[in-house]
Amino acid sequence: YGGKIGENSYFRVYTKYFNRDDSALRSGGDANDSWTMNRGGFRYDWLPNDENIFTVQGDIYQGRLDQMVAIPTLTPPYVDFLSDEVKTSGGNLLGRWTHQFSSESELALKIYYDRTERDRVVFAEQRNTGDIDLQHHFKLGSRNDLVWGLGYNITSDSLENSRTVMFSPVERTSHLYSAFVQDEITLIEDRLRLTLGSKVEHNDYTGWEVQPSGRLSYNITERQTAWIAASRAISTP
C-alpha cells in the first residue's frame, strides 16, 4: 500500500507470507523440506526541492526451513541423518541521498545495514553487514563524461559450533575499501568513444588489488556498434 504525505513526500508499506508443504518421497512419506516465511517492509521518499531526493527503506523477515542433514559417524553405515529445523530472521535498512548540481553533474550517497540470523542443528550464525557508497557523475567539457566513487564495506559474524561442524575463529570482522574512476571520451561525435577507468580495492586477505579496464566502441550505423575491450577482474576472497 502506498500514498502521499504532504506536498513532496511519499510512502509505501508491504507484507508477505507463504507456507510451502513438504515434498513427497517416492515411498509416499514427507521429504521434510517445508518452508514458511513472513516479511514486511517500507519505503519513504522525500523531495524537498528540485536538486535533492532522500529515500529511506527497510525490510524485516522471519521464517523456518526444514531439511535433512547428513553427518558422518564412526560406526557403519558411517552416516546419520538429522532432521534440521532452520530458524532464520533478519532485517535491513537503506538510506540514499541524491543531489543534482546541474543537468550534467550528480552526487549520490548510499548507506546500508543488514542483520541476519540462522540457527541450525549443526551450527548457528549471526552476521552484521554495513556498506557506504559515494558516487559523483559529471561532464567535463564537451568530450569527457566522468564518474568516480568511494566505498567501504564491513561484515562481522558470530558463530556457535557443534560437535559436527566447527569454525575457527568463531568471530571475524572483514573490511573492504574501494575506489574507482572512469572517463568516457568522445573521439568522434556520435561515432567513436574511448572509455578508460580503474577500480582499486583493499581487502583483509590479499591486500591491495587493481582492476583497470579500457573499451573502444565505434557506431557503424544508428543500429550497429562494434567494440573491443580489455579488463582485469579480481574475485575477492
C-alpha positions in Angstrom: 0.0 0.0 0.0 1.3 3.4 -0.9 0.4 7.0 -0.7 1.4 10.7 -0.5 2.3 12.5 2.7 2.3 16.3 2.4 3.3 18.0 -0.8 6.7 16.4 -1.5 6.9 13.0 0.3 5.6 9.5 -0.5 5.4 6.2 1.4 4.9 2.5 0.7 4.5 -0.5 3.0 4.1 -4.2 2.3 3.7 -7.5 4.0 4.1 -11.1 2.6 3.6 -14.6 3.9 3.9 -18.0 2.4 3.8 -21.6 3.6 5.1 -24.4 1.4 4.3 -28.0 2.3 6.8 -30.9 2.3 7.7 -32.6 -1.0 6.7 -36.2 -1.3 9.2 -39.0 -1.4 8.8 -42.0 -3.8 7.7 -44.1 -0.8 4.9 -41.7 0.0 6.5 -40.1 3.0 7.4 -36.4 3.6 10.8 -35.2 2.5 10.9 -32.8 5.5 11.6 -29.7 3.3 8.7 -27.5 4.2 9.3 -23.7 4.2 7.5 -20.9 6.0 8.4 -17.2 5.7 6.8 -13.9 6.6 8.2 -10.5 5.9 7.3 -6.8 5.8 8.9 -3.5 4.8 8.5 0.1 4.0 9.9 2.9 1.8 9.8 6.7 2.3 10.8 9.3 -0.4 11.2 13.0 0.3 11.8 15.6 -2.5 12.3 18.9 -0.7 13.4 20.7 -3.9 14.4 20.0 -7.5 18.0 19.3 -6.5 17.6 16.7 -3.7 16.0 13.4 -3.2 16.0 11.4 0.1 15.0 7.8 0.3 14.8 5.5 3.4 13.6 1.9 3.1 13.8 -1.3 5.1 12.7 -4.9 5.5 12.3 -7.5 8.3 11.7 -11.2 7.9 11.3 -14.4 10.0 10.9 -17.9 8.8 11.5 -21.7 9.3 13.1 -24.0 6.8 13.0 -27.8 7.3 15.7 -30.0 5.8 17.6 -33.3 6.3 21.3 -33.1 7.2 23.8 -35.9 6.7 26.5 -36.1 9.3 29.5 -38.6 9.5 29.7 -41.3 12.2 32.4 -43.7 13.3 30.2 -46.8 13.0 28.6 -48.4 10.0 27.0 -47.1 7.8 29.2 -44.2 8.8 26.5 -41.6 8.2 23.4 -40.4 10.1 20.6 -38.2 9.1 19.3 -35.4 11.3 16.0 -33.5 10.9 17.1 -29.8 10.8 14.6 -27.1 11.6 16.4 -23.9 10.5 15.2 -20.8 12.1 16.1 -17.7 10.2 15.4 -14.0 10.8 16.8 -10.6 10.0 16.3 -7.2 8.5 17.9 -4.4 6.6 17.8 -0.6 6.4 18.9 1.6 3.5 19.3 5.4 3.2 20.0 7.2 -0.1 20.6 10.9 -0.9 20.9 12.2 -4.5 21.9 15.8 -5.2 21.8 17.3 -8.6 24.3 20.2 -9.1 23.2 20.7 -12.7 21.9 18.7 -15.6 25.4 17.4 -16.1 26.5 16.8 -12.5 25.0 14.5 -9.9 26.2 13.2 -6.5 24.7 10.1 -4.8 25.4 8.7 -1.3 24.1 5.3 -0.1 24.3 3.9 3.5 23.1 0.3 4.1 22.9 -2.1 7.1 21.9 -5.7 7.2 21.4 -8.2 10.1 20.8 -11.9 9.6 20.5 -14.8 12.0 20.4 -18.5 11.2 20.0 -21.3 13.8 20.7 -24.8 12.5 21.2 -28.2 14.2 24.9 -28.2 13.1 25.8 -24.6 13.8 24.3 -21.1 14.3 25.3 -17.8 12.8 24.6 -14.1 13.5 26.0 -11.6 10.9 26.0 -7.8 10.7 27.0 -6.0 7.4 27.4 -2.3 6.8 28.0 -0.6 3.5 28.7 3.0 2.4 28.9 4.1 -1.2 29.6 7.6 -2.7 29.5 8.3 -6.4 29.9 11.5 -8.4 28.9 11.7 -12.1 29.7 14.9 -14.2 30.7 16.1 -17.6 34.0 17.8 -18.2 33.9 19.9 -21.3 32.1 18.6 -24.4 34.1 15.3 -24.7 34.6 13.8 -21.3 31.9 12.1 -19.2 33.4 11.2 -15.8 32.3 9.2 -12.8 34.2 8.4 -9.7 33.4 6.9 -6.3 34.4 5.6 -2.9 33.1 2.6 -1.0 33.5 0.8 2.3 32.1 -2.5 3.4 32.3 -4.2 6.8 30.9 -7.6 7.8 31.1 -9.2 11.2 29.9 -12.7 12.2 29.5 -14.7 15.4 29.2 -18.5 15.1 28.1 -21.2 17.5 29.9 -24.5 16.9 28.5 -28.1 17.4 30.2 -31.5 17.5 29.6 -31.9 13.8 30.6 -28.5 12.4 33.2 -26.3 13.9 34.6 -22.9 12.8 37.9 -21.3 13.9 37.8 -18.5 14.8 34.1 -18.3 15.9 34.1 -14.5 15.3 35.6 -12.5 12.5 35.3 -8.9 11.1 36.3 -8.2 7.5 36.9 -4.8 5.9 36.7 -3.9 2.2 37.8 -0.4 0.9 37.3 0.6 -2.7 37.6 3.5 -5.1 37.1 3.8 -8.8 37.2 6.4 -11.6 36.0 6.2 -15.2 36.2 8.6 -18.2 34.2 8.1 -21.4 35.9 10.2 -24.0 34.1 11.2 -27.3 36.7 11.0 -30.0 34.3 11.5 -32.9 30.8 12.8 -32.2 28.1 10.1 -32.3 30.7 7.8 -33.8 33.8 6.8 -31.8 34.1 6.6 -27.9 37.0 5.6 -25.7 36.3 4.5 -22.1 39.2 4.3 -19.6 39.0 3.5 -15.9 40.1 1.5 -13.0 38.9 0.2 -9.6 41.2 -0.1 -6.6 40.3 -2.3 -3.6 41.9 -3.3 -0.3 40.7 -6.5 1.5 41.9 -8.2 4.6 43.1 -11.4 2.7 45.1 -10.3 -0.3 45.7 -6.6 0.4 45.6 -4.1 -2.5 44.0 -5.1 -5.8 43.9 -3.0 -9.0 41.3 -3.6 -11.8 41.9 -1.5 -14.8 39.7 -1.5 -17.9 39.6 0.0 -21.4 37.0 0.0 -24.1 36.8 1.4 -27.6 33.4 1.5 -29.3 32.5 2.5 -32.9 29.0 3.2 -34.1 28.9 1.8 -37.6 25.3 2.9 -38.2 22.5 4.0 -35.9 21.7 0.3 -35.2 25.1 -1.3 -35.3 28.1 -0.9 -32.9 31.5 -2.6 -32.9 33.7 -2.6 -29.8 36.8 -4.0 -28.3 37.7 -4.1 -24.6 40.4 -5.3 -22.2 40.0 -5.5 -18.4 41.4 -7.2 -15.3 39.0 -8.5 -12.7 39.5 -9.7 -9.2 37.3 -12.2 -7.2 37.6 -11.0 -3.6 38.1 -13.9 -1.2 
